[in-house]
Amino acid sequence: MNTKTFNLLRKLIFTLGIASGSFVSVLAQVSNLNFTQTTATYIEITGGTVVATASGTTGAASLDDVVYALPTGTIPFTFTFDNSGYTGLNVSTNGFLTFGTTAPAASGSTTGYSPLSATTAYAGCVSALGRNLNAYFTGVSTQTGEIRYQTLGSAPNRVFVVQWKNFKVFTYTGAFGPVLNFQVRLSETTNAVEIVYNCSGAFTSTTAQVGLRGSNNIFPTNINNRQVSAASNTWITSAAGTANTSTCEFSSSLLPPIGLTYRFAQSPCPNPQNATATNVTQNSAQLTWTTTGGGGTFTIEYGLSGFTPGSGTVQSGVSSGVSISGLSANTAYQYYVTQNCGSNGNSQRVGPISFSTGGPGEDCATALTIPVANNLGSCVFTTVSSGISSNGPNAICSDVNGNNPNDDRWYKFVAPATGDQLVLYTTAVTANDWVMEVWSACPSTGSVIKCSDDVNGAMPEIRLCQNEYTPGNTYYIRLWTYSTAVTGTANLCVYKDLECPIPPINDECVDARVLQVNSPGACPAASQRYTTKYATPNIDGATCDGGTKRDVWFVFNTGNFSDISMTITPVSATTLKAQLLFECGGFELSCYNPANGTYTFTNPARVPRFVLVNRLRSRSRSPELLPGHFHTGMM
């Protein structure tokens, strides 16, 4: 069973200002920076300040697993990264730099060697070749590794450059050979980040993390990275990363060309963010994304999975999300989205974003009908398979993980007329942790009746008492796996169980049922039937019965009638008795033991329009029916 915790979500509200020549805004979040690449001349820096120089072939002397803190003021201008300004940073010999007071780990396969996916809480990271590296040391100055920084240009267009020279993959132990030279350049005013490469030699195939990270490693909201694989692309055709662990491969035949520059910078027409597909049904989907400025409209193009852009279905001039229809069931699709900013051009095309349509039961409108069994033993279970999207709002009976019904599936049943308790019962098959809701209608405000999580182990169960449903009405069941990363199957059955022991509405005097005084001769035809079934015991006194009573209450107004007759007929009730009181808690007028027959009250209107309370009681605890018959008669 999963351990489930409730998380407090906090919204951070930024007060944003644009100073002269500054781009400090939410647009500076790393995930919102546009990626471009060019190839130019690699210009090595030779001035500035040397941070460290290799003095040996192993350990820290070879600049192995060392982090250097460049203090506040090292950068001669405020560089804004992920909405925060910095004049200092940390430089790792493992091919990356970070911002903030929390330094990165010096080593470790999931920390110091994987800076974008590391959980270390530094404020931000720029990774040029994040992996296990160290420097050459051969005794020849031109073959000695070093790290240095230098500021180029003049305000307000200065560039702060950090350079790694004569580095190598840590596992390489031969003579001076395959060499890694690269720079990270931080630009004043534009806050652009550039990574520039000058690599050469016969490398054995390996990988490194390349790109940007914000204050955590959550993809894609705080990651903007690249991926290269010999099987699919090259460094000059790199693709956007698909996870915080995405890497770029390099080898003797797969190297970034000399002078290749990866640039991450704010565009006047920012890329759409967080593109996804929601409310996917058999034949439709809602395509959504968020915007971070630009003020433009959007163009989407969609088609079957793997379609070539330009051959799909296009919708232009879209202001935000868009609904598409006419899709085929159980089919994989993809879409692309581009922002169009008029004179500021277009954003990059974002995508492909993949989604799949479902089959019957993918949404409430196509819910599959299941029977109601007479008992658990006669259940013929329905196998429920995970859906492919969420088709309704989040639930309220689990934590923030389980509340997200990203793979919900829908079923429906018709409530029987028998008045039994109904049980919506599940068992695990290939997935053992589910959440379930029952709805009185297809998704609409207020139509959720109950929600369940972790009743039978990690499996849900919902019980509907006879007063919680209407016989003959259709009800909808919604199930999904607790974990958004898990899919699988479960068994589902709806069956009848013993009715809930619900006391009658008129179980107490304050809730007495109002009885109409009928015209003479109207009874017994106008009589009504009531029950003491599940009435709660009461031990207050009555002159004709001093024992414990399971009683129900009725009230009638004497009006100005001269005589009133009351008829009481036991049906299945045993030891039925009745007490006539003047108001709740008032004095007793009459007590009948047994209560069976017609009783006449002479001139009950001596006090005009006072209220008489009729109390019927039965000592039987079993379900008993009793009709209370009242009619008028002028005597």
GIKAHU-V446562 format. One record per helix or strand of 3 or more residues. SS is the DSSP state (h for helix, s for strand). FROM is the first residue (numbers start at 0). TO is the last residue. Records with the same first field share a line. If there is no record, write none. Layout:
# GIKAHU-V446562
SS->FROM-TO ; FROM-TO
This chain:
# GIKAHU-V446562
h->25-27 ; 29-31 ; 58-61 ; 107-111 ; 140-142 ; 234-236 ; 341-343 ; 363-365 ; 375-377 ; 508-510 ; 603-605
s->33-38 ; 48-52 ; 66-69 ; 78-80 ; 83-85 ; 88-91 ; 95-98 ; 123-129 ; 132-134 ; 145-151 ; 158-168 ; 178-186 ; 192-199 ; 205-212 ; 222-227 ; 247-250 ; 259-264 ; 272-277 ; 284-289 ; 296-303 ; 312-317 ; 321-323 ; 331-339 ; 349-355 ; 381-384 ; 408-413 ; 420-427 ; 433-438 ; 447-452 ; 460-463 ; 473-480 ; 488-496 ; 527-530 ; 548-556 ; 562-569 ; 576-581 ; 587-592 ; 596-601 ; 610-617 ; 624-631
